[in-house]
């Protein structure tokens, strides 16, 4: 789905910067950097269904740390654009 969204942004000449970053081996969710990635079973708050977001713990940890660097760079650049 992310690839479809990126193509659509490109086709429509989206006015703002965007980037899709993919992490092979990582699961669907991106964890807060440096948090535990070994317990990735979640319980739905209404029906109690257990589910996971997949991925290998080490790949999830690397993805979280790298994604956080991208977030910080984006915020820094955004701030520079507004000044």
N, C-alpha and C positions, 0 to 999 in steps of 0.2 A: 504494500500500500504506500509506503514511503516513496518508492521509486515513481509511482503514479503521481503522487503529490508534487514531487520535484519536477517531473516532466511538465505538469500543468503550470507550475509557477514559471518555468522557462518559456513555455508557449505564450503565456499571457504577459511576458516581460514584467514580472513582479517588480515593483519599485524598490523594495527593501532587500538587504542581503539575506540569503538563506543557504543552508548547507545540510546535507544528509550525511551522517556519519554512521557506518555500519561496523559491528564488532562480531566477527565470526566466532562461534562457540559460546557467545553470550546469550542469555535468555531474553525474554520479551521486555522485561523491566530494566531500568537503569537505577542501580542502587545509589544511595547517598555515599559519596566517596569514603573509603576507609571504614565502612561499616561491615558487619558480618554478612557474608554471602552464602554461608553454609546452611542457614535455616531459611529456605525460600518457600515454605509451605504456608499458605494463607487460608484463613477460614472466612467464608462469606458471612457478613454480620447478620443477615436475615435468615438464610436457610441452613447455615452451618456447613455448606459444601466446602471441601478442601480442594485447593488447586495450587499449582506451581506456575512459575513464569519460565521454567526451563533454563537451560544453560548450564555450563560447568562453573563451579564456584570461583576458580581462578580467572576464567574469562569474564565473569560478571564483575569481579573486583577490578580487573584491568579496565573494563569498559566504564565503570563508575568513576575511576580516577581520571581517565582520559576525557570523558564527557564533562567532568567538572572543570577541567582546564579549558575546554571549549566554551563553557558557560561564562567563566571568568573573563576570557578574551572578548566574548561578545559584549558583556556588560562594560568592559573597559572601552571598547570601540564605540559603543552606543553613547557612552558619556562624553567621549571626545567629540562626537558628531553634534551634540547638543550645545556644547560650550561655544 
